[in-house]
Amino acid sequence: MKAFGAIGGLLALSASFMSQSCNRTDSLAAESRAAEAPVQVTRGGFDIDFSPRSAQLGQIGTDTVRSQELELGITAPAHVVVAIARSEFQGNIYLFETQDLTQLYAEFTKSSSALTRSSRQYERVKDLRYHKAVAEKDLQDAEHDYAEARAELGEKESRLRASGIDPRELEKTAPGYVWII
């Protein structure tokens, strides 16, 4: 009788496990479906939503961020290329690091003035040619002078920019400032 009691107990226990495993299989299947649910990406990737039981969610870790003061020192080699000062006679004066840059900027300024003059001359001759007051050769000469002045100014500006100086920005800089490269 003891043997039958032990066997009966085992049968009851196995029936209990079977009933729990059936319920467990259903819950495992539901968990598996939840874990396999696709990740939802919205707003062009700004929002990424995982299901609460997603396997991918377990791969993401978080940590607490704290704020604290930080002191940073940076050392960089540099030198003053140009200082801008106020002149009593002409507005701003530019004090360049080298005589070569001073000469180049003076040439740029002259080229800029020559371009303005040749542009006006070209427009005037073009108008005179339209009214047949000048020869075609005069118009061609004015076009040539204008193209030459543009090329000259472009060459001077390129050389200044290669030295780290943007002449248009330099002209906007107030007195009392320096350019450092």
C-alpha positions as CSV (number, residue, x, y, z in Angstrom):
1,M,0.0,0.0,0.0
2,K,2.9,2.3,0.6
3,A,4.1,1.7,-2.9
4,F,0.7,2.6,-4.3
5,G,0.7,5.7,-2.2
6,A,4.0,6.8,-3.4
7,I,3.0,6.1,-7.0
8,G,-0.3,7.9,-6.5
9,G,1.6,10.9,-5.1
10,L,3.9,10.9,-8.1
11,L,1.0,10.7,-10.4
12,A,-0.7,13.6,-8.6
13,L,2.5,15.6,-8.7
14,S,3.1,15.0,-12.4
15,A,-0.5,16.0,-13.2
16,S,0.0,19.2,-11.2
17,F,3.2,19.9,-13.2
18,M,1.5,19.2,-16.4
19,S,-1.3,21.5,-15.7
20,Q,1.2,24.3,-14.6
21,S,3.4,23.7,-17.6
22,C,0.4,24.0,-20.0
23,N,-0.5,27.4,-18.3
24,R,3.2,28.2,-18.3
25,T,3.5,27.4,-22.0
26,D,0.7,29.8,-22.8
27,S,2.3,32.5,-20.8
28,L,5.7,31.8,-22.3
29,A,4.2,32.0,-25.8
30,A,2.6,35.4,-24.9
31,E,6.0,36.6,-23.5
32,S,7.7,35.4,-26.6
33,R,5.3,37.2,-28.8
34,A,5.8,40.4,-26.8
35,A,9.6,40.0,-27.0
36,E,9.3,39.5,-30.8
37,A,7.1,42.5,-31.3
38,P,8.7,44.9,-33.8
39,V,10.4,48.0,-32.5
40,Q,8.4,51.1,-33.5
41,V,10.5,53.9,-34.9
42,T,8.8,57.3,-35.3
43,R,9.6,61.0,-36.0
44,G,12.5,60.0,-38.3
45,G,14.3,58.0,-35.7
46,F,13.9,60.4,-32.8
47,D,11.4,58.1,-31.0
48,I,12.1,54.4,-30.7
49,D,9.6,52.3,-28.8
50,F,10.3,48.8,-27.5
51,S,7.7,46.5,-26.0
52,P,8.3,46.2,-22.2
53,R,9.5,42.5,-22.5
54,S,11.6,43.1,-25.6
55,A,14.9,41.2,-25.8
56,Q,16.5,44.3,-27.4
57,L,15.5,46.4,-24.4
58,G,17.8,44.3,-22.2
59,Q,20.8,45.4,-24.3
60,I,20.3,49.1,-23.5
61,G,21.9,50.3,-20.3
62,T,21.3,53.7,-18.6
63,D,23.3,55.6,-16.1
64,T,22.8,58.7,-14.0
65,V,24.4,61.9,-15.3
66,R,25.6,64.5,-13.0
67,S,26.7,68.1,-13.5
68,Q,29.9,69.5,-12.2
69,E,32.3,72.3,-13.0
70,L,35.2,71.6,-15.3
71,E,38.2,73.7,-15.9
72,L,39.9,73.3,-19.2
73,G,43.2,74.9,-20.4
74,I,44.0,75.1,-24.1
75,T,47.4,76.1,-25.5
76,A,47.5,76.9,-29.2
77,P,50.3,78.6,-31.1
78,A,49.1,81.8,-32.7
79,H,50.3,85.2,-33.8
80,V,48.7,88.6,-34.5
81,V,48.3,89.0,-38.2
82,V,46.7,92.5,-38.2
83,A,45.6,95.0,-35.7
84,I,42.9,97.5,-36.5
85,A,43.3,101.1,-35.2
86,R,41.4,104.4,-35.8
87,S,43.2,106.9,-38.1
88,E,42.7,110.7,-37.8
89,F,42.9,111.0,-41.6
90,Q,41.1,108.0,-43.2
91,G,39.0,106.0,-40.8
92,N,40.5,102.6,-40.0
93,I,44.1,101.8,-40.4
94,Y,45.4,98.2,-40.6
95,L,48.7,97.4,-39.0
96,F,49.8,94.1,-40.5
97,E,52.3,91.6,-39.1
98,T,54.7,92.0,-42.1
99,Q,55.5,94.6,-44.7
100,D,54.5,92.1,-47.4
101,L,51.0,91.9,-46.1
102,T,50.8,95.7,-45.8
103,Q,51.9,95.9,-49.5
104,L,49.5,93.2,-50.6
105,Y,46.5,94.9,-48.8
106,A,47.5,98.3,-50.4
107,E,47.5,96.6,-53.8
108,F,44.1,95.0,-53.1
109,T,42.7,98.4,-52.2
110,K,44.1,100.0,-55.4
111,S,42.7,97.0,-57.5
112,S,39.3,97.5,-55.9
113,S,39.3,101.1,-56.8
114,A,40.5,100.4,-60.3
115,L,37.7,97.8,-60.7
116,T,35.1,100.4,-59.7
117,R,36.5,103.0,-62.1
118,S,36.7,100.5,-65.0
119,S,33.2,99.3,-64.3
120,R,31.8,102.8,-64.5
121,Q,33.9,103.5,-67.6
122,Y,32.6,100.3,-69.3
123,E,29.0,101.2,-68.6
124,R,29.5,104.7,-69.9
125,V,31.2,103.5,-73.1
126,K,28.5,100.9,-73.6
127,D,25.8,103.5,-73.3
128,L,27.7,105.8,-75.8
129,R,28.1,102.9,-78.2
130,Y,24.4,102.2,-78.0
131,H,23.7,105.8,-79.1
132,K,26.5,105.4,-81.8
133,A,28.6,108.1,-80.2
134,V,31.8,106.0,-80.0
135,A,33.5,103.4,-82.1
136,E,33.3,99.7,-81.5
137,K,37.0,99.6,-80.6
138,D,36.4,102.0,-77.7
139,L,33.8,99.6,-76.3
140,Q,36.2,96.6,-76.7
141,D,38.9,98.5,-74.9
142,A,36.6,99.3,-72.0
143,E,35.5,95.7,-71.8
144,H,39.2,94.6,-71.8
145,D,40.1,97.1,-69.1
146,Y,37.1,96.0,-67.0
147,A,38.0,92.3,-67.3
148,E,41.6,93.0,-66.5
149,A,40.6,95.0,-63.4
150,R,38.4,92.1,-62.2
151,A,41.3,89.6,-62.7
152,E,43.7,91.8,-60.8
153,L,41.4,92.2,-57.9
154,G,40.7,88.5,-57.8
155,E,44.4,87.7,-57.7
156,K,45.1,90.2,-54.8
157,E,42.1,88.8,-52.9
158,S,43.3,85.2,-53.4
159,R,46.7,86.0,-52.0
160,L,45.2,87.8,-49.0
161,R,42.9,84.8,-48.3
162,A,45.9,82.4,-48.6
163,S,47.5,84.4,-45.9
164,G,44.4,84.0,-43.7
165,I,42.9,87.4,-44.3
166,D,39.4,87.9,-45.7
167,P,39.6,91.5,-47.0
168,R,35.8,91.9,-46.9
169,E,35.6,90.8,-43.2
170,L,38.6,92.9,-42.4
171,E,36.9,96.0,-43.6
172,K,33.9,95.3,-41.2
173,T,36.2,94.9,-38.2
174,A,36.0,97.7,-35.7
175,P,39.1,99.5,-34.4
176,G,40.6,98.0,-31.3
177,Y,40.4,94.4,-32.5
178,V,43.2,92.1,-33.7
179,W,43.2,89.1,-36.0
180,I,45.0,86.1,-34.7
181,I,46.0,83.1,-36.7
